Amino acid sequence: MGESSVIRTEESEVQRVLP
């Protein structure tokens, strides 16, 4: 569960950088 949360956080940051 903890690891899944970390991976999701990284994906969210990538989407935020994109327009």
Residue pairs with C-beta under 8 A, 6 or more apart in sequence:
none
